[in-house]
């Protein structure tokens, strides 16, 4: 089947050629009147007009209908053969210079149809050409203005030679044109298949690159970026337009140490700082990018953000170390507690003896006081190092804070301290009752001690629907315990939850560390905000207990 576009150009070129014949005929008639004869001239004009009409109709049919291409192609070949035949009749028959136009019809048949149709067209052209010469020789074409006398002067032998030579040329043209057309058609089909494959591969590779869950970029031999996929844009905060054709080190400076090693497979990590100065750790792999001949054109880099993994890894390592140290420390503390109890009991017996002088009794009281303090420290440490598994139940936060407030009023440290609460009704949390009391007991006592006997403690709670707290998706309870006391030094704020850190003369440094561990074990987080002279505020985020 003929290609629609090529058929269009074939018709268009025929119109151009026919236009040339029209102009040539008119000019010839003007310069040499009656050179073609009246019948031939008018016949030629009618033939050209008919060809114009047929070409225009064919163009419209080709434009508005997809189904007429094959039939239209056969029609064009037949029309061209007929056109050349009539053109020969009107322009001198055997003396006409246009017999070569049959070759164009044969070539067109081989190009638009197939080799078999080219042979059919060659046969038809041979028959028609031989018929014209035969009819002219016997005077049958005289009504068309074609005289028999010029052809009879050549002789029979010359006419047979001319017919044989033209027919042989027609078949040779059909053979060569058909062979070349078949090869061109096979090559075109193969090329079209390859183009389709390449287009499909391009779409596939583009889809894969754009949907990768890792950053992917390519650089050329000069180190300039060529491909920068959407995930790379998300990781770096730099879009492809900004990154394209920039040097890799300008976009991600951490690659400066590896730029000369990329042409061998490399796997490593680099640091990256975004516009806000936040540090990220990128893990990457590089693979040389080669062409079809194996020459290196550049490098493909695949990278991912390992920041959270590294932080998690560091936390796990620290947790493992702390767990090992905690287990060892807990065993040692437990072992120390037994002889400490023996020492305390022996000292008490000695102090109660009547033979002990007052000066020695004072020394023994110091020993008893310090052993009690040491015993309290060991108890707190064991609570921190060997936490009791929480027995989680539903707790009404408002009722729990109210009970603690009533209980703490009898404590001398709360003599001049008022506790104000603003807790919404129904704020329920999932918590171990004893551990929850321990958390808020520590926080309220610390606040009262920071007030130095006079001041106000505010306990506020609210239910927020926001994941900004970083602990859960959904509703959380935000609890604030604040005082207007002396506050803390900024350098101490970051260490308040570390074990054995304290600013109190007699503190153990395990109270807030235990609070932090309990809050964390219940799926919450705790922050502290404090300024000297403005007081201290502890902020706790806990998952809200939602009834099923």
VMD Tcl script that draws the C-alpha trace (Angstrom):
set ca {
  {0.00 0.00 0.00}
  {1.28 3.41 -0.92}
  {2.30 5.81 1.69}
  {-0.22 8.64 1.92}
  {2.35 11.38 2.19}
  {4.43 10.15 -0.75}
  {1.30 9.76 -2.85}
  {0.40 13.36 -2.11}
  {3.79 14.56 -3.34}
  {3.54 12.33 -6.40}
  {0.24 14.00 -7.40}
  {1.67 17.42 -6.64}
  {4.74 16.80 -8.83}
  {2.52 15.59 -11.67}
  {0.63 18.89 -11.49}
  {3.94 20.73 -11.74}
  {5.04 18.69 -14.77}
  {1.68 19.12 -16.51}
  {1.89 22.85 -15.83}
  {5.29 22.84 -17.54}
  {3.78 21.10 -20.59}
  {0.93 23.60 -20.67}
  {3.26 26.58 -20.64}
  {5.58 24.97 -23.21}
  {2.65 24.18 -25.51}
  {1.29 27.70 -25.34}
  {4.72 29.24 -25.98}
  {5.35 26.86 -28.91}
  {1.97 27.71 -30.44}
  {2.68 31.42 -30.12}
  {6.14 31.19 -31.71}
  {5.24 28.62 -34.36}
  {1.50 28.68 -35.09}
  {0.03 25.38 -36.27}
  {3.29 23.52 -35.43}
  {1.26 20.84 -33.57}
  {-1.78 20.99 -35.77}
  {-5.18 22.24 -34.71}
  {-6.47 18.83 -33.59}
  {-3.32 17.95 -31.67}
  {-3.18 21.35 -30.00}
  {-6.77 21.25 -28.80}
  {-6.43 17.60 -27.80}
  {-3.32 18.39 -25.78}
  {-5.04 21.29 -24.02}
  {-8.03 19.07 -23.15}
  {-5.65 16.36 -21.87}
  {-3.82 18.82 -19.62}
  {-7.13 20.22 -18.27}
  {-8.39 16.68 -17.59}
  {-5.15 15.88 -15.78}
  {-5.54 18.98 -13.62}
  {-9.10 17.96 -12.75}
  {-8.14 14.37 -11.98}
  {-5.22 15.51 -9.79}
  {-7.39 17.94 -7.80}
  {-10.09 15.30 -7.26}
  {-7.41 12.83 -6.16}
  {-5.95 15.30 -3.66}
  {-9.38 15.94 -2.12}
  {-10.13 12.22 -1.96}
  {-6.76 11.58 -0.34}
  {-7.32 14.32 2.24}
  {-10.84 13.39 3.33}
  {-10.73 9.60 3.12}
  {-8.20 7.11 4.49}
  {-9.69 4.13 2.64}
  {-9.01 5.25 -0.96}
  {-5.19 5.21 -0.82}
  {-4.73 1.80 -2.45}
  {-7.33 2.28 -5.19}
  {-6.13 5.83 -5.77}
  {-2.59 4.59 -6.28}
  {-3.67 2.20 -9.05}
  {-5.72 4.99 -10.57}
  {-2.73 7.35 -10.59}
  {-0.50 4.80 -12.35}
  {-3.15 4.02 -14.99}
  {-3.84 7.73 -15.52}
  {-0.14 8.49 -15.96}
  {0.26 5.69 -18.53}
  {-2.77 7.00 -20.40}
  {-1.46 10.56 -20.14}
  {1.91 9.62 -21.63}
  {0.20 7.61 -24.38}
  {-2.02 10.51 -25.45}
  {0.91 12.89 -25.08}
  {2.89 10.77 -27.57}
  {-0.05 10.73 -29.99}
  {-0.47 14.52 -29.83}
  {3.25 15.27 -30.11}
  {4.39 13.22 -33.11}
  {4.19 9.52 -32.23}
  {7.50 7.91 -33.11}
  {9.11 11.36 -33.31}
  {7.79 12.50 -29.92}
  {10.54 13.27 -27.37}
  {8.29 12.21 -24.46}
  {8.47 8.42 -24.71}
  {10.85 8.47 -21.70}
  {7.87 9.39 -19.49}
  {6.82 5.74 -19.57}
  {9.88 5.06 -17.43}
  {8.52 7.37 -14.75}
  {5.22 5.46 -14.70}
  {7.09 2.17 -14.29}
  {9.24 3.61 -11.50}
  {6.17 4.99 -9.75}
  {4.48 1.59 -9.91}
  {7.52 -0.08 -8.33}
  {7.79 2.58 -5.62}
  {4.12 2.81 -4.68}
  {3.01 -0.76 -5.28}
  {5.39 -3.70 -5.76}
  {7.73 -5.41 -8.22}
  {4.92 -7.41 -9.80}
  {2.90 -4.26 -10.54}
  {6.06 -2.70 -12.03}
  {6.27 -5.57 -14.54}
  {2.55 -5.18 -15.32}
  {3.09 -1.47 -15.96}
  {6.16 -2.18 -18.12}
  {4.10 -4.65 -20.19}
  {1.29 -2.14 -20.58}
  {3.74 0.61 -21.61}
  {5.36 -1.71 -24.17}
  {2.00 -2.69 -25.64}
  {0.82 0.91 -25.85}
  {4.07 2.19 -27.33}
  {4.14 -0.58 -29.91}
  {0.46 0.02 -30.64}
  {1.03 3.74 -31.25}
  {3.85 3.04 -33.74}
  {1.83 0.30 -35.48}
  {-1.32 2.42 -35.73}
  {0.67 5.40 -36.93}
  {2.39 3.28 -39.59}
  {-0.94 2.14 -41.02}
  {-2.51 5.62 -40.78}
  {-5.06 4.81 -38.08}
  {-4.10 7.89 -36.04}
  {-4.59 10.43 -38.80}
  {-7.82 11.76 -37.16}
  {-5.64 12.83 -34.22}
  {-3.32 14.81 -36.48}
  {-0.66 12.07 -36.63}
  {0.47 11.46 -40.23}
  {1.75 8.07 -41.43}
  {4.25 9.41 -43.93}
  {7.08 10.37 -41.52}
  {7.11 6.93 -39.93}
  {7.06 5.05 -43.25}
  {10.32 6.73 -44.19}
  {12.16 4.85 -41.35}
  {11.40 1.40 -42.64}
  {10.04 -1.73 -40.97}
  {13.43 -2.84 -39.59}
  {14.01 0.46 -37.77}
  {10.49 0.42 -36.30}
  {10.88 -3.13 -34.96}
  {14.28 -2.17 -33.54}
  {12.78 0.90 -31.83}
  {9.87 -1.07 -30.37}
  {12.15 -3.88 -29.14}
  {14.63 -1.42 -27.62}
  {11.92 0.51 -25.75}
  {10.19 -2.65 -24.48}
  {13.53 -4.05 -23.26}
  {14.25 -0.73 -21.55}
  {10.82 -0.80 -19.91}
  {11.37 -4.29 -18.48}
  {14.90 -3.46 -17.41}
  {13.59 -0.37 -15.64}
  {10.91 -2.47 -13.97}
  {13.53 -4.98 -12.84}
  {15.95 -2.41 -11.44}
  {13.31 -0.13 -9.94}
  {11.43 -3.08 -8.45}
  {14.58 -4.52 -6.92}
  {15.66 -1.19 -5.44}
  {12.13 -0.44 -4.22}
  {11.87 -3.81 -2.48}
  {15.18 -3.26 -0.74}
  {14.18 0.29 0.20}
  {10.82 -0.98 1.48}
  {12.47 -3.66 3.63}
  {14.99 -1.15 4.98}
  {12.25 1.37 5.69}
  {10.17 -1.23 7.53}
  {13.19 -2.29 9.59}
  {14.04 1.34 10.31}
  {10.45 2.05 11.32}
  {10.50 -0.93 13.69}
  {13.74 0.34 15.18}
  {12.31 3.84 15.57}
  {9.28 2.42 17.35}
  {11.52 0.37 19.62}
  {13.69 3.37 20.42}
  {10.65 5.53 21.15}
  {9.26 2.85 23.43}
  {12.60 2.46 25.19}
  {12.86 6.23 25.58}
  {9.39 6.45 27.14}
  {10.17 3.49 29.38}
  {13.51 4.88 30.56}
  {11.98 8.32 31.14}
  {9.18 6.79 33.21}
  {11.64 4.70 35.24}
  {13.97 7.63 35.91}
  {11.13 9.98 36.89}
  {9.50 7.46 39.27}
  {12.62 6.21 41.06}
  {12.53 6.49 44.85}
  {16.16 7.58 44.84}
  {18.08 10.48 43.40}
  {19.56 9.81 39.97}
  {21.80 12.09 37.95}
  {24.23 11.74 35.08}
  {27.32 13.78 34.31}
  {29.39 14.07 31.16}
  {33.17 13.78 30.92}
  {33.56 17.41 32.01}
  {31.57 16.69 35.20}
  {28.53 18.73 34.14}
  {25.06 17.47 35.08}
  {22.82 16.25 32.25}
  {20.02 14.30 33.96}
  {18.53 15.28 37.34}
  {15.43 13.28 38.23}
  {12.51 14.56 40.40}
  {13.65 12.63 43.50}
  {17.08 14.28 43.24}
  {15.26 17.63 43.15}
  {13.37 16.70 46.31}
  {16.53 15.57 48.15}
  {18.61 18.62 47.27}
  {15.96 21.33 46.94}
  {17.43 22.19 43.50}
  {15.30 21.77 40.37}
  {16.56 20.37 37.08}
  {16.67 23.74 35.34}
  {19.02 25.04 38.03}
  {21.18 21.91 38.03}
  {21.43 21.30 34.27}
  {24.90 21.82 32.79}
  {26.31 22.92 36.16}
  {29.34 21.16 37.53}
  {28.49 18.38 39.96}
  {30.66 19.83 42.73}
  {28.83 23.17 42.47}
  {25.51 21.42 43.15}
  {26.69 18.82 45.70}
  {30.11 19.92 47.03}
  {30.59 16.66 48.94}
  {31.38 14.85 45.66}
  {34.62 16.83 45.27}
  {36.62 14.03 46.91}
  {35.24 11.41 44.51}
  {35.12 13.21 41.15}
  {38.26 11.39 39.91}
  {37.06 7.97 41.13}
  {33.67 7.86 39.40}
  {34.92 6.11 36.28}
  {35.17 2.94 38.33}
  {32.20 1.64 40.34}
  {32.22 3.52 43.67}
  {29.96 3.24 46.72}
  {30.36 5.71 49.56}
  {28.73 8.55 51.52}
  {28.90 12.35 51.26}
  {27.62 15.25 53.36}
  {25.18 17.77 51.88}
  {23.94 21.02 53.41}
  {20.70 22.47 52.05}
  {19.79 26.16 51.82}
  {18.71 26.25 55.47}
  {22.05 24.77 56.55}
  {20.54 21.42 57.52}
  {23.02 18.57 57.16}
  {22.11 15.47 55.21}
  {24.05 12.30 54.55}
  {23.82 10.92 51.01}
  {24.80 7.35 50.25}
  {25.68 6.94 46.58}
  {26.75 4.45 43.92}
  {28.42 5.41 40.67}
  {28.53 3.49 37.38}
  {30.39 4.60 34.21}
  {28.08 5.60 31.33}
  {29.32 4.17 28.00}
  {28.21 4.43 24.38}
  {27.54 1.52 22.00}
  {31.26 1.16 21.30}
  {32.19 0.95 24.97}
  {33.72 4.42 25.24}
  {33.03 6.25 28.51}
  {30.68 9.19 27.99}
  {30.11 10.08 31.62}
  {28.87 8.70 34.93}
  {25.51 7.62 36.37}
  {25.08 8.46 40.07}
  {22.35 6.96 42.22}
  {22.03 8.44 45.71}
  {19.69 8.31 48.71}
  {19.20 10.27 51.91}
  {20.68 8.17 54.73}
  {20.33 10.83 57.43}
  {17.52 9.14 59.33}
  {19.14 5.74 58.96}
  {22.41 7.08 60.32}
  {20.64 8.76 63.22}
  {18.72 5.58 63.93}
  {21.91 3.55 63.70}
  {23.64 5.91 66.13}
  {20.68 5.70 68.51}
  {20.67 1.91 68.35}
  {24.39 1.75 68.99}
  {24.04 4.16 71.89}
  {21.07 2.21 73.18}
  {23.05 -1.03 72.98}
  {25.96 0.53 74.85}
  {23.66 2.07 77.45}
  {21.80 -1.21 77.82}
  {25.03 -3.07 78.45}
  {26.32 -0.42 80.83}
  {22.92 -0.14 82.49}
  {22.70 -3.88 83.04}
  {26.19 -3.96 84.50}
  {25.54 -0.86 86.63}
  {22.24 -2.27 87.89}
  {23.94 -5.48 88.97}
  {26.67 -3.51 90.73}
  {24.14 -1.21 92.41}
  {22.15 -4.18 93.59}
  {25.28 -5.76 95.01}
  {26.31 -2.49 96.69}
  {22.88 -2.14 98.28}
  {23.24 -5.29 100.39}
  {26.51 -4.37 102.17}
  {25.20 -0.80 102.47}
  {22.22 -2.11 104.42}
  {24.58 -4.06 106.65}
  {26.71 -0.97 107.26}
  {23.62 1.10 108.09}
  {22.35 -1.52 110.54}
  {25.74 -1.89 112.25}
  {26.11 1.88 112.63}
  {22.65 2.15 114.18}
  {23.53 -0.54 116.74}
  {26.78 1.20 117.64}
  {25.00 4.56 117.95}
  {22.40 3.06 120.32}
  {25.08 1.61 122.60}
  {25.47 3.42 125.92}
  {29.23 3.28 125.74}
  {29.39 5.57 122.66}
  {30.53 9.09 123.48}
  {28.56 12.10 122.15}
  {31.33 13.03 119.70}
  {31.28 9.56 118.18}
  {27.48 9.63 118.01}
  {27.67 12.76 115.86}
  {30.04 11.01 113.50}
  {27.79 7.96 113.38}
  {24.78 10.16 112.57}
  {26.71 11.56 109.62}
  {27.44 8.01 108.46}
  {23.75 7.08 108.78}
  {22.66 10.18 106.91}
  {25.07 9.57 104.05}
  {24.20 5.86 103.85}
  {20.53 6.83 103.59}
  {21.40 9.29 100.85}
  {23.48 6.68 99.07}
  {20.65 4.16 99.42}
  {18.20 6.65 97.93}
  {20.59 7.27 95.04}
  {20.87 3.53 94.37}
  {17.08 3.17 94.50}
  {16.61 5.96 91.97}
  {19.33 4.50 89.79}
  {17.72 1.05 89.82}
  {14.38 2.60 88.85}
  {16.11 4.26 85.90}
  {18.31 1.34 84.87}
  {15.71 -1.41 85.41}
  {12.37 0.14 84.53}
  {9.25 -1.74 85.49}
  {7.13 -2.73 82.46}
  {4.21 -0.25 82.37}
  {0.72 -1.47 83.17}
  {-1.11 0.87 80.79}
  {-4.68 1.85 81.62}
  {-6.97 4.75 80.78}
  {-6.18 7.76 82.96}
  {-8.22 10.91 83.38}
  {-5.54 13.60 83.28}
  {-7.62 16.20 85.07}
  {-8.38 13.89 88.02}
  {-4.77 12.72 88.29}
  {-3.36 16.28 88.47}
  {-6.04 17.25 91.01}
  {-5.08 14.32 93.29}
  {-1.39 15.19 93.07}
  {-2.08 18.85 93.84}
  {-4.00 17.90 96.98}
  {-1.26 15.53 98.08}
  {1.53 18.08 97.53}
  {-0.14 20.80 99.58}
  {1.15 19.10 102.75}
  {4.76 19.26 101.46}
  {6.73 22.13 103.02}
  {8.22 22.97 99.60}
  {4.71 23.98 98.42}
  {3.95 26.19 101.40}
  {3.95 29.43 99.35}
  {3.31 27.85 95.96}
  {-0.05 27.80 94.13}
  {-0.87 25.23 91.41}
  {-3.25 26.32 88.65}
  {-4.66 23.83 86.16}
  {-6.35 24.28 82.79}
  {-7.17 20.80 81.52}
  {-10.08 20.08 79.16}
  {-12.71 17.67 80.36}
  {-12.28 14.21 78.88}
  {-8.56 14.47 78.17}
  {-7.63 10.83 78.63}
  {-4.22 9.23 78.16}
  {-2.99 5.65 78.10}
  {-0.43 5.46 80.92}
  {0.80 3.42 83.83}
  {-0.79 5.06 86.94}
  {2.27 4.84 89.21}
  {4.70 5.94 86.53}
  {2.40 8.80 85.54}
  {2.32 10.04 89.15}
  {6.11 9.69 89.28}
  {6.46 11.87 86.14}
  {4.26 14.73 87.33}
  {5.50 14.44 90.94}
  {9.07 15.05 89.71}
  {8.03 17.92 87.44}
  {5.93 19.67 90.13}
  {8.59 19.23 92.83}
  {11.31 20.58 90.51}
  {9.07 23.58 89.74}
  {8.43 24.24 93.43}
  {12.14 24.06 94.24}
  {12.88 26.51 91.40}
  {10.39 28.95 92.97}
  {12.38 28.97 96.25}
  {9.25 28.89 98.39}
  {7.09 31.50 96.65}
  {5.43 31.52 93.20}
  {2.99 29.90 90.83}
  {2.94 26.64 88.81}
  {0.68 26.35 85.76}
  {-0.42 22.97 84.41}
  {-2.15 23.27 81.03}
  {-3.35 20.64 78.59}
  {-4.94 20.73 75.17}
  {-5.89 18.24 72.48}
  {-4.29 19.08 69.15}
  {-4.91 17.49 65.78}
  {-1.47 17.83 64.32}
  {1.46 15.56 63.54}
  {3.96 18.37 64.06}
  {4.81 16.93 67.45}
  {6.51 14.09 65.60}
  {5.06 11.25 67.69}
  {1.84 10.22 66.04}
  {-0.52 10.75 63.17}
  {-3.80 11.93 64.62}
  {-4.79 13.60 67.90}
  {-2.25 14.10 70.68}
  {-2.46 15.62 74.13}
  {-0.10 18.50 74.75}
  {0.72 19.10 78.42}
  {2.69 22.09 79.75}
  {4.11 22.38 83.27}
  {5.58 25.86 83.77}
  {6.77 28.02 86.63}
  {7.90 31.62 87.07}
  {11.00 30.71 89.02}
  {14.67 31.45 88.54}
  {15.01 29.52 85.26}
  {18.08 27.67 84.01}
  {21.30 28.62 82.31}
  {21.09 27.97 78.51}
  {24.10 25.64 78.63}
  {22.28 23.46 81.20}
  {19.02 23.18 79.24}
  {20.37 20.60 76.81}
  {21.61 18.32 79.59}
  {18.64 18.23 81.97}
  {17.51 14.77 80.81}
  {20.96 13.21 81.00}
  {21.56 10.77 83.89}
  {23.42 12.20 86.90}
  {23.20 15.78 85.64}
  {21.88 18.09 88.37}
  {22.14 21.72 89.49}
  {20.87 21.00 93.01}
  {23.32 20.65 95.89}
  {21.72 17.41 97.09}
  {20.24 16.18 93.79}
  {20.94 12.76 92.29}
  {20.46 13.80 88.66}
  {18.15 10.85 87.96}
  {14.72 12.44 88.43}
  {14.33 14.09 85.02}
  {16.26 11.27 83.32}
  {13.65 8.85 84.67}
  {10.85 11.19 83.55}
  {12.30 11.23 80.02}
  {12.56 7.45 79.92}
  {8.98 6.96 81.15}
  {7.53 9.45 78.66}
  {9.46 7.82 75.81}
  {8.35 4.31 76.80}
  {4.72 5.47 76.56}
  {5.14 6.76 73.00}
  {5.51 10.43 73.89}
  {8.17 13.10 73.84}
  {9.15 15.87 76.24}
  {10.83 19.24 75.66}
  {12.14 21.89 78.01}
  {12.29 25.65 77.53}
  {13.94 27.82 80.14}
  {15.52 31.28 80.45}
  {17.25 32.75 83.49}
  {14.79 34.99 85.36}
  {11.78 33.93 83.27}
  {11.08 30.48 84.63}
  {11.00 27.01 83.10}
  {8.43 25.19 80.98}
  {8.26 21.45 80.29}
  {6.15 20.45 77.25}
  {4.92 16.86 76.88}
  {3.20 15.30 73.86}
  {1.30 12.08 74.54}
  {-1.03 10.07 72.27}
  {-4.65 10.71 73.12}
  {-6.65 7.64 74.15}
  {-9.49 7.33 71.66}
  {-12.37 5.05 72.53}
  {-13.02 2.32 69.98}
}
mol new
graphics top color blue
foreach p $ca { graphics top sphere $p radius 0.5 }
foreach p [lrange $ca 0 end-1] q [lrange $ca 1 end] { graphics top cylinder $p $q radius 0.2 }
display resetview
